[in-house]
Amino acid sequence: MEVDQGEPCPFVYAKGKKCTGHIVRIDAFNRHLTWCRADDGKWSFAVGEPRSHYHLYCSEKGNHAGYGREDAVKRYYQDLPPTLRKVVTRVRSMNL
């Protein structure tokens, strides 16, 4: 997989300052995983769209969790920046 330049962390602090980190990890929650056995006996694996959301992890502060902010950098697929949607889609289409 090619190296991405780095997606800036979308977190904004209470006083309006933007985080200076970049996204280093994405966790998908409630993914639809399927294993199917074909007539020839071989198994295939498929990954569907998440039914819930993604947690983004920052190079500077992890998931920016703190008191009352367990999922401060939580995003739904449609809210991900286009570069991260491309990463998620590219990984989903890989032959695992």
N, C-alpha and C positions, 0 to 999 in steps of 0.2 A: 504494500500500500504506500502511495506517495506521502511525503511529509507535508502537512498543512502548515500554513504560515502562523496559525494561531488565531482563534476566535476570541475577541475580548470578552471578559467576564461582564455579564449584563447587570451585576449587582450595583445598586446605588445606595449609599449610606443615608441615614436619616437627615443629615445636613446637606444632602445633595451632591456630595463628592462621589465620583465614579470609582469603582475598584480598578486598580491598575493591573490586575492579574489577567490570565487567559484560561480558557477551558481546557482541562487536561483529562477529564473523564466524564462519561455520560452513563447513567444507570437508567434502564427502562423498567417501569413497574407494570405488572399485570400484562406481560407479553403473551401472545397466543403462540404456543409452541405445539407443533404437530409432528408425530412420527407415523408414517404410513407404510404398511407392508404390501408390496406389489405381488402380482400373481407368480412372478418368478422367485419369490422369497426374499428379495432384497428390500431393505428398509430405506426410506428417504426421510429427510428432516426438513421442515419448513418453519420459518419464523414469520408470523403475521404482525400487523400493526399493533402497537400497544393499545390496550383498552383503557389505559389511565393516563400516565404522564411520565416525564423524564426528570431526573435530578441531574443538574449540571455541577461539576466540581471544578473549583478554581485553583490555579497554581499558587495563589497567595493565601487563601483562607478556606480551602476545602469547599464545603457546601454553605458556608457563611451561617451555619447554625448557631443559635444562641438562645437565650431565654425567650420563649414564645416564638421562636423562628426555626423550627425543626427542618423546614423545607424552604429556606429563603430563596433558593435558586431553582424552583420547580417550574417546569414549562410543559405545556401540551404541545404535541407535534406541530400544530398549525402556528404556534407561537415561537418555535425555534427559529433562529436566524437561518437563512438559506444555506449557508456553508455547513451548519450542523445537520440540517435536514439531508444534505447530500451525503454526509458521513454516515448517518443512520441508514439511509437507503442503500449506500454502497456496501455496508457491512451486512445488511439484511440479504442482499443478493449474492453474497459470497457462498461458494459451495463448501458447506461444513461437513 
